[in-house]
């Protein structure tokens, strides 16, 4: 948060730009509603952040501008040669380790539904150097010798890189670049999931003590949008038979893999923050535009893939309620 005083010791970090402004607006509004004094810094995904910067200024939030941006872009070009715009810039997520002494990183396709304040004393008292919120090994390392070695020798968990906590300087630009170079011959055993496997690899080999937030008693849950959530007295509770930490309150919902639109799950929760402060006419225009955009996306190819996903979502709906076995890789 902009200030003439000393830099804040802890805060929230996200990644975004004008191309995902819908998500960023909802995310920042939700953080501000539940923790108005909590500092937040956005890492720019690229230079297209004019509207994003104006929005951040309204909240007193910061836009990261450190030299690590250029270093991570250079890494992205080496790691994904010819990979295009997204792959060039995706390594900027590593800049989270250059913002606050203690940070909570959250992807911008998240809304916060409760205070994030409990997480920071949890990190401080845990003795951990890294805390993750969801795991799914099949999204990180392929089955084989590398996965077995990373689990056996380094305690790899296969964490989702959309939400995690850490401390400034535990990963550095030079160290990340060295790890990426070392991993060149191992890439066939990496799942091609943008930056996620490399972040896991760097953390796994760092020697940092890792903890799963869901295994630390009584902390709220960062829930995936595929999970079943119920409203109890105005508080969202995870009520999903697929996960052992069902029954805990939820602090945030992560829509990883979903686009903004009228068919997204928990859309009312998203709109509560995205349209906060908007008048009735603006709300109607926004909703009408969302339906128009959705209709424009319904190409034969999109419809085909939507229909193919129906059995998966149906089994998820049933298994969340204990009515079927869950064979998916992750409920999140």
C-alpha positions in Angstrom: 0.0 0.0 0.0 1.4 3.4 -1.0 2.8 5.1 2.1 5.6 7.5 3.2 6.3 5.2 6.2 8.2 1.9 6.3 7.4 -0.8 3.8 4.8 -3.3 5.1 6.2 -6.6 6.3 3.4 -8.7 4.8 0.7 -8.5 2.2 -1.2 -10.1 -0.6 0.3 -10.6 -4.1 -1.5 -11.4 -7.4 -0.8 -11.4 -11.1 -2.9 -9.6 -13.7 -3.4 -7.1 -16.5 -6.2 -5.3 -18.4 -7.0 -8.5 -20.4 -8.3 -10.1 -17.1 -9.7 -6.9 -15.6 -13.0 -8.5 -14.7 -11.2 -11.0 -12.5 -8.8 -8.4 -11.0 -11.6 -6.0 -10.1 -13.6 -8.7 -8.3 -10.4 -9.9 -6.6 -9.3 -6.5 -5.3 -12.8 -5.5 -4.2 -13.1 -8.8 -2.3 -9.8 -8.3 -0.5 -10.7 -4.7 0.3 -14.1 -5.6 1.7 -12.7 -8.2 4.1 -9.3 -6.7 4.9 -9.4 -3.0 4.1 -6.0 -2.4 5.8 -4.2 -5.4 4.2 -1.5 -4.3 1.7 -1.9 -5.7 -1.8 0.6 -5.7 -4.8 -0.3 -6.7 -8.3 2.5 -8.1 -10.5 1.8 -6.9 -14.1 1.5 -9.8 -16.5 2.7 -7.5 -19.3 2.6 -3.7 -20.2 -1.1 -3.7 -20.7 -2.1 -2.4 -17.3 -3.3 1.1 -17.8 -6.9 0.4 -16.6 -5.6 -2.0 -14.0 -3.3 0.7 -12.5 -6.2 3.2 -12.3 -8.2 0.6 -10.4 -5.4 -0.2 -8.0 -5.0 3.5 -7.3 -8.6 3.7 -6.1 -7.8 1.2 -3.4 -4.3 2.4 -2.6 -2.8 -0.9 -3.9 0.6 -1.1 -5.6 1.8 -2.2 -9.0 5.1 -4.1 -8.8 7.9 -2.7 -10.9 11.1 -4.4 -9.8 13.9 -5.6 -12.0 12.8 -9.2 -11.5 10.2 -8.6 -14.2 12.7 -8.5 -17.0 14.7 -11.4 -15.5 11.5 -13.6 -15.5 10.6 -12.6 -19.0 14.0 -13.6 -20.2 13.6 -16.9 -18.3 10.2 -17.4 -20.0 11.7 -17.0 -23.4 14.5 -19.5 -22.7 12.2 -22.0 -21.0 9.4 -21.8 -23.6 11.3 -20.9 -26.9 8.7 -19.7 -29.4 6.0 -20.2 -26.8 4.2 -17.0 -27.5 3.1 -14.1 -25.3 1.6 -16.0 -22.4 4.5 -18.3 -21.9 7.0 -15.5 -22.2 5.4 -13.6 -19.3 4.0 -16.4 -17.1 7.3 -16.7 -15.1 6.5 -13.3 -13.6 4.6 -15.1 -10.9 8.0 -15.8 -9.3 8.2 -12.1 -8.6 6.0 -12.9 -5.6 9.2 -13.7 -3.7 10.4 -10.1 -4.2 7.4 -8.1 -2.7 6.8 -8.6 1.0 8.8 -10.2 3.8 5.8 -12.6 4.2 3.4 -12.9 1.4 0.2 -14.7 0.4 0.0 -15.2 -3.4 -3.4 -15.7 -4.9 -4.3 -15.9 -8.6 -6.6 -13.1 -9.7 -9.3 -15.6 -10.8 -10.1 -15.8 -7.0 -12.5 -13.9 -4.8 -12.0 -13.6 -1.1 -15.1 -14.4 1.0 -13.6 -14.0 4.5 -10.7 -12.3 6.2 -7.2 -13.4 5.1 -5.7 -12.1 8.4 -5.4 -15.6 10.1 -3.0 -16.8 7.5 -0.1 -14.5 8.4 0.3 -15.5 12.0 -0.2 -19.1 10.9 2.9 -18.7 8.6 4.9 -17.0 11.3 4.2 -19.6 14.0 4.5 -22.7 11.7 8.2 -22.4 11.1 7.5 -23.1 7.4 9.2 -21.4 4.5 6.4 -22.3 2.1 2.7 -23.1 2.6 0.4 -24.4 -0.1 -3.4 -24.8 -0.2 -4.2 -27.6 -2.7 -2.2 -30.6 -4.1 -2.5 -32.8 -7.2 0.6 -34.6 -8.1 -0.6 -35.6 -11.6 -0.6 -31.8 -12.5 3.0 -31.4 -11.6 5.3 -34.4 -12.2 4.6 -37.3 -14.6 4.7 -40.8 -13.1 8.2 -42.1 -13.2 11.7 -41.9 -11.6 11.7 -38.1 -11.2 8.3 -38.1 -9.4 9.4 -41.0 -7.1 12.7 -39.2 -6.3 11.1 -35.8 -5.6 8.6 -37.4 -3.2 11.0 -39.7 -1.5 14.0 -37.4 -1.2 12.3 -33.9 -1.1 8.8 -34.5 0.2 7.2 -33.1 -2.9 3.5 -32.6 -2.6 2.6 -31.5 -6.1 1.0 -28.2 -5.1 -1.3 -25.9 -7.1 0.6 -22.7 -7.9 -2.6 -20.6 -7.8 -2.4 -20.0 -4.0 0.7 -20.2 -1.7 2.6 -18.4 1.0 6.3 -17.7 1.3 8.9 -15.2 2.4 10.9 -12.6 0.4 14.2 -13.8 -1.0 13.7 -17.5 -0.4 13.7 -17.9 -4.2 15.8 -15.4 -6.2 15.9 -14.6 -9.9 19.4 -16.1 -10.2 18.5 -19.2 -8.3 15.3 -19.8 -10.3 17.3 -19.5 -13.5 19.8 -22.0 -12.4 17.1 -24.5 -11.4 15.5 -24.1 -14.8 18.8 -24.8 -16.5 19.4 -27.8 -14.4 15.9 -29.1 -15.2 16.4 -29.0 -19.0 17.0 -32.8 -19.2 14.1 -33.5 -16.9 11.4 -31.7 -18.9 10.0 -34.9 -20.4 8.9 -35.8 -16.8 7.4 -32.4 -16.1 3.7 -31.9 -16.7 3.4 -29.1 -19.3 1.3 -26.8 -17.0 2.9 -23.4 -17.7 4.9 -22.3 -14.6 3.4 -24.7 -12.1 5.9 -27.6 -12.4 8.9 -25.2 -12.3 7.6 -23.5 -9.2 7.2 -26.9 -7.6 10.7 -28.0 -8.7 12.3 -24.8 -7.3 10.5 -25.0 -4.0 11.0 -28.8 -3.6 14.8 -28.4 -4.1 15.1 -25.3 -2.0 15.2 -27.1 1.3 12.3 -24.9 2.6 10.0 -26.5 5.1 6.7 -27.0 3.3 3.3 -27.3 5.0 -0.2 -27.8 3.7 -2.5 -25.1 5.0 -5.4 -27.7 5.3 -3.3 -29.7 7.8 -2.8 -26.8 10.1 -5.7 -26.8 12.5 -8.6 -24.5 12.1 -7.4 -22.3 9.2 -10.0 -21.5 6.5 -9.9 -23.2 3.1 -9.2 -21.9 -0.3 -11.8 -23.9 -2.2 -11.8 -24.7 -5.9 -14.9 -23.8 -7.9 -15.6 -27.5 -8.5 -16.1 -28.1 -4.8 -19.4 -28.1 -3.1 -19.9 -25.0 -0.9 -22.9 -24.2 1.3 -24.0 -21.0 3.0 -24.6 -21.3 6.7 -25.6 -18.1 8.4 -23.8 -16.0 5.8 -20.6 -18.0 6.0 -19.5 -20.3 3.2 -18.6 -23.8 4.4 -16.9 -26.5 2.4 -19.4 -29.5 2.3 -17.7 -31.9 -0.1 -17.2 -35.6 0.6 -14.2 -35.8 -1.7 -11.8 -33.9 0.6 -10.8 -34.7 4.2 -11.0 -31.1 5.3 -14.7 -30.8 4.4 -16.7 -28.9 7.1 -14.2 -26.0 7.4 -15.1 -22.3 6.6 -13.9 -21.0 3.2 -11.8 -17.9 2.8 -11.7 -17.8 -1.0 -13.0 -19.4 -4.1 -10.6 -20.2 -7.0 -12.1 -20.5 -10.5 -8.9 -22.0 -12.1 -9.8 -23.2 -15.6 -13.1 -21.3 -15.8 -13.8 -18.1 -17.7 -15.9 -15.2 -16.5 -19.5 -15.8 -17.8 -23.1 -16.6 -16.9 -22.3 -20.4 -16.8 -19.5 -20.2 -14.2 -20.2 -21.8 -10.8 -20.9 -19.6 -7.9 -21.5 -16.7 -10.2 -23.6 -14.8 -7.7 -20.6 -14.7 -5.3 -18.4 -13.4 -8.1 -20.9 -10.7 -9.1 -21.2 -9.6 -5.5 -17.7 -8.2 -5.7 -17.4 -7.5 -9.4 -20.4 -5.3 -9.4 -20.0 -3.8 -5.9 -21.1 -0.2 -6.0 -22.6 -0.4 -9.5 -26.1 1.0 -10.1 -29.0 -1.0 -11.5 -28.5 0.1 -15.1 -24.8 -0.8 -15.0 -25.6 -4.2 -13.5 -28.1 -4.8 -16.3 -25.6 -3.8 -19.0 -22.9 -6.0 -17.5 -25.2 -9.1 -17.3 -26.5 -8.5 -20.9 -23.0 -8.2 -22.2 -21.9 -11.4 -20.4 -24.7 -13.4 -22.1 -23.8 -11.9 -25.5 -20.1 -12.9 -24.9 -21.2 -16.4 -23.9 -23.3 -16.8 -27.0 -20.4 -15.6 -29.2 -18.2 -18.3 -27.7 -20.6 -21.2 -28.5 -18.9 -22.4 -31.6 -19.3 -26.1 -32.6 -15.9 -26.9 -31.1 -16.7 -25.2 -27.8 -20.1 -26.9 -27.7 -18.5 -30.3 -28.3 -16.0 -29.9 -25.5 -18.8 -28.5 -23.2 -20.9 -31.6 -23.8 -17.9 -33.9 -23.3 -17.4 -32.4 -19.8 -21.0 -33.1 -18.7 -20.3 -36.7 -17.4 -17.3 -35.4 -15.4 -19.3 -32.6 -13.8 -22.2 -34.9 -13.1 -20.0 -37.4 -11.3 -18.4 -34.5 -9.4 -21.9 -33.3 -8.3 -22.8 -36.8 -7.1 -19.5 -37.7 -5.5 -19.4 -34.4 -3.6 -22.6 -35.6 -1.9 -21.3 -39.1 -1.3 -23.5 -40.6 -4.0 -20.7 -41.8 -6.3 -17.0 -42.6 -6.2 -14.8 -39.8 -7.3 -12.3 -40.8 -10.0 -11.1 -37.2 -11.0 -7.6 -36.1 -10.2 -8.7 -33.3 -7.8 -11.8 -31.8 -6.4 -10.2 -28.4 -6.8 
